[in-house]
Each structure stands twice: as structure tokens, then as C-alpha cells.
């Protein structure tokens, strides 16, 4: 519903009223022709934000995850994978073979780096002097990288009309990787087997890993890698608000296959059996795959397109 409100508002702002003037009957100068190149940008984050304003569900700010390009089909459940399709923000390109047929491509990219550092008491300093105010740092690092590429061919209908019907068939490949690591200022020792850690850097705290490691803390989560391939058909319209400038909307019918490898996490803790600090590998999820078919609206459905001779 919020996308509908956003589309209505976008159209209202972008399409001028022609009630007081007579429009020309020949729109050939508005429309693409053989040899034209087109570049477009998806409007999904903007219209999503405007829709939230209509629903009074935002406080005037834009969700950074949406602007950054969160996947439209990504499922955060580590046990399943519904496929990572396209970022919300992507760039489209077209080249017209003739007035009605064009080859097209869509490229999207997601880059997200998070580094969080927090102070925590220096356990060694406090052990030497209970009044010590010395601090050490705990750190959390998260890296997300994703990309997508689709390519295909389109056919348009509506000769000499500002409204154009647009149909296309495309092949799609996308990937998504996420890695997480933790660093701690206080080392685990035989004397201090559960040193102080910052609860906002490591929200899980200490956990037991078997009977020999009663206090373990996470240090690394294996890289979460997801791949998606498939076929995507689109049906849409474009309205030329000015010569060689169009607003467009598409609905997609996607046939997608996605897969991901097994995932595990690495912990460290003091092993009471052998008296040393050991690493422990905890299996999180096995490899998985998914098959998706339907109108998933991958790649974003609202866009503005600019055509050049």
C-alpha cells in the first residue's frame, strides 16, 4: 500500500496538468528511436519513503538500509534462503536496435562496512589497582557486499503515444556476502577465564561449549555467501513527461534458484581439560537452496529513464 501511495504522489509531482493547453498529436520527438541510449535510476527508496509519510510511519528520516540497497528477497533466517535478487538502488541501461526493440541491462551494488568500538575496563589494571580507571577496547566488524547483473531484450508498444507498454525477458545473477568478526581488549587467561567484555559489542556474552570450555566468546562468524540465478520477465508502462524523459513502472515474473554454503561460528575460551585457550567451531546452518517462482518484483519497479540520441 505504501508503494501505491508513493507512486501516486510521484506521478502527481512529475506529470504536469495539460488541461489548460492543447497537447500536440505528434509525440515522435518524445519517444526513443533506433540508436538511442537510455540510462535510468530506480525510485523505490524514494516512493517507499513517501508512502511511509502518508501512513505516518516515519519521523521524516530515510531508512539507510533501503537507500544502501537492501535485497528485496533476502531472508534473515539463517536456516533458509529465499534468494538475494537485486538491491533497491540500481542503474538501468538500454540500447535501441530499432524504434521498438532494445537490449537492456540492470546493475546493482551493495557495500556496507560497520566498525564499532567500545571501552571496557582493563581487567589486568584493576587486578593490580582496584581503583584503576584504565580502559581497553572491544570491537565489532561487519562487512556486507552484494551485487547483481541482469541482461535481456525488451519490446515496446504504443507508437506515437506518450504512454508506452514495455515487455522484456532477462537473465539474472546476483550474490551477497556477509562477514562478522569480534576483537577483545581483555585476553582470556588461566587466571581470568571470563574477562570483561562490552555488552553492546558482544550481545551474546559468554556461552558454554561442551564441558571443557564453560566460558566461550565469539570471535568470527563464517562468511555468509548467497548466489541467485534465474529468468525474469517484466510487464510495464512508461509515460513520457517530456521529450526523451519517462517515468516507468514494472511488475516482474521471476523464476529464481538460489543457494548458500554451510555456515559456522568460531569461539574462543579457556579449556579446563588441557589448561589452554582453545578455539571452538560451532556449526550454525547446513548448506541450503531455494527455488522461487512468482511476481517477486525483483530489481525495483519504479524508475525514471533518460534517453539520448
N, C-alpha and C positions, 0 to 999 in steps of 0.2 A: 504494500500500500504506500509506503514512504517513497518508493521509486516512482510510483504513479504521480504522487503529488509533486515530486521533483521534476518529472518530465513536463507536467502541465505548466509549472512555473517557468522552467527553462524555455519552453515554446512561447509562452506569453511574453517573455522579455526579449526573445530573439526575433520573433516574427512580427513585423510591423503591421499596423492596420492599413488596409488598402481600400477601405470603404469609401473614402472621400476622393479617391483618384481612380482613373481608368487604367487598368493594367494592360500592358502590351500583350498581343496574342502570340507573338513570336518570341519564344524563350530559348532559341538556339544558342544565343550568346551566354546564357546561364549554364548550359549543360556541358558535360565533358565530351570530348571527341577523340578520334584516333590520334595517338601520340601524346596525349595528356598524361601528366604525372600527378598523383594525388597523395597528400600527407594528411593524416588525421590523428586526433587525440581523443581518448575515451573520456567521457564526462561522468562516469559512475560515482566517483567520490564526491563531486560537487552536487549532483542531484540527490545522492543519498543524504548528504548534509542538509540540503534544503528541505527534503522530506521530513527529516527529524525536527527541523524548526517548525514545520506545520503541525507535527504531533507533540510539540513541546517536550521532546525527549532529550534535547541537548541544551547546554547553557551558553551557546554561542561559540563553541570551540569545535575544531575538526579532529576526528579520530586519526591520530598519527599512523596507526596500523593500516587504516584504509588508504590514506594518502601514500604511505610507503609501499603499498601493493600487496596486501594480504591475499592469499589464494582464495578463490571463490568456492572451491570444493574441498579445501583442506579440513580434515577431521582431526582434532587434537587428541582423540582417543588413541593411545599408543597401541592398542590391541587390533585396531582396524585401520584401513587406509582407503578412503573413498576417492583418492586421486587428487593431485595438485594440478589444476588446469592452467589458468592464466592469472597474472596479477591484475588488480583492479585498475592499475595505471599501465597503459601500454600504447605503443605507437603503431599506427597502421600506414601502409603504403600501397599504392596501386599504379599500374601502368596499363593504358588502354590500347589494346590491339586494334580495335575499331570503335565506333561510337557506342556500342552496346556491350562489348566483351572486354574484360580486363583481367590481368593476373594480379594477385594481391598477396600481401604478407602482413603479419602482425607479430611484433616483437615486444616482449615484456621482460622486466628485470626487477628483482627484489634484492636489496642489500641492506642488512641490519646488523649493527655491531653494538653490543651493550657491555660496558665495563663498570662494575660497581665496586667501590672501595669503602670500607667502614673500619673505624677504630675499635679495638677491643683491648682489654687490659693485658699488659705484659706479665704473664704468669711468673716468669723467671725473676723479674724485677720485684714483684710483690712478695715472692718467696724470700728474697734477700732483705726486703724492707717493706713491711706491711703497709706503710704509709705512702709507698711509691705511687706516682700518678703516670708512670710511663705507659705508653701505648704501642701496640703493633697493629698492622693492617691485615684484615681479611679481604679477599677479593673474589668476585664472581665475574666470569666472562661468558658471553653468549654471542654466537655468530650464526646468522641466517643468510643463506644465499639461495636465490631461486631465479630461474629464467624460463622463457617459453618462446617457441617459434612455431607459427602456423603459416602455411602457404597454400594457395589454391587459385581457383578461377571463378569469376563472377559474371553474371548476365543481368542486364537491367532492361526494364520495360517502362514505357511512358514517353515515347518520342514527342519532343516539343512541349512537354508539360513540366511544371516545377516539381510536382510530385513524381518520384521515380520508384518503381518496385525493383528491389535488388535481391538476387538469389545467388548463393555461392556454395561451393563444395571445397573443403580444406582438409589437409593433413596436419596433425598437431604432435609436437613433442614438448615436454616440459620436465623440469627437475626441481627438486627442493632439498636443501641440506641444512641441518641444524646441529651445532655442537655446543657443549657446555663444559666448562672447567671451573674448579674452585681452588684457591690458594689460601693458605692459613699462616698467620704470623707466629702462632704458638705451635711448636713442634710437639709431637707425641713422643713421650719417653717412658722408661720403666717407672719413673717416679711420678710423672704426670701423664697418666694414661688417657685422660679425657680433658685436655686443656680447654681453656675458654675459647669460644667461638662467637661470632656475631650472629644473632638470630635472624637478621634480615638478609644476610649474605647466604647463610645456610639455614633455610627454614625447616629442614628435616631433622636437624640436630644429630645426636648420636643414635645409632641403631646397632643391635646385636647381629653379628654374622657368625652363626654357629655358637658352639660352646666355648671355643678358644679365643674368640675376639668379641668380648662383651660390649665394647665401645668403638664403633667404626664411624667414620665420617666420609662423605662422598667427595671424590676428587675429580672425577671425569664421567661424563655420560657419552657413550659412543655416538659417533656421528649418525644422525638420523637422515638417511638418504631415500628419497622417493622419486620414482620416474613414472611418467604417463605418456602413452602414445595413443593415437586414435584418429577418427574421422569426425569432422564437424560440418554439418550443413546449416546454412543460415537463410532466413527469410526476413526481409526488412524493407524499410522505406527510407528515402531521403527527400528532404524538402529544401529547395534552393532559395535561401533567404536573400541572396544577392548573386550576381554573376560569379560562377565558379566557387561559391561558398554554400555548403549544405549542412543541415542538421540531420542526423540519421539515428534510426533505432532498429535493432535486430533481435530476433529470437533464434536461439541455436538448438539444433537437434544433434546431440553428441553420442558417439559410440567410442568409449574410452576403456583402456586397460592400464592399470597402474600396479606397481609392485614396490616392495621395500624389503631390505635385508633384515636379519635378526638384530636386535638391539640389546646392549648390556650396559651396566654401570660399574665403575671402579671405585672401591672404597679403600681406606687405609685405617689400620687400628693395631693396637698392641696385642700380640699373640701371647697369651699367658702360658701356652704349652712350651714354646721354644724361647720365650723371653726376647722377642724381636718385634719390630714394627713391620707388618706384612700388608701386602695388597690383597684385596678380595674382589673377585669378579662376580657380580650378581646379574644373572640373566633376567632381562626385563620383558622382552617380547620376541617371539619367533618371526621368521620371515613371513610375509603375507602378500596377498594380491587381491585386486578387486576388478570387477567388470561393471561398467556403468553405461546405461543407455537411457536417454531421455532429454528433455528440454532443460539442460543444466545451466543455460545462459553463461557459458564459459566465455572469457575474453571481454566481458563487459558489453552492454547492449545499447548504450547511448554515446554518441560521438559527434564531433564536428569535423568536417572534411574540407580541405582546401585544394583546389585543382589549378594546375599550372600548365601552360602550353609548352 
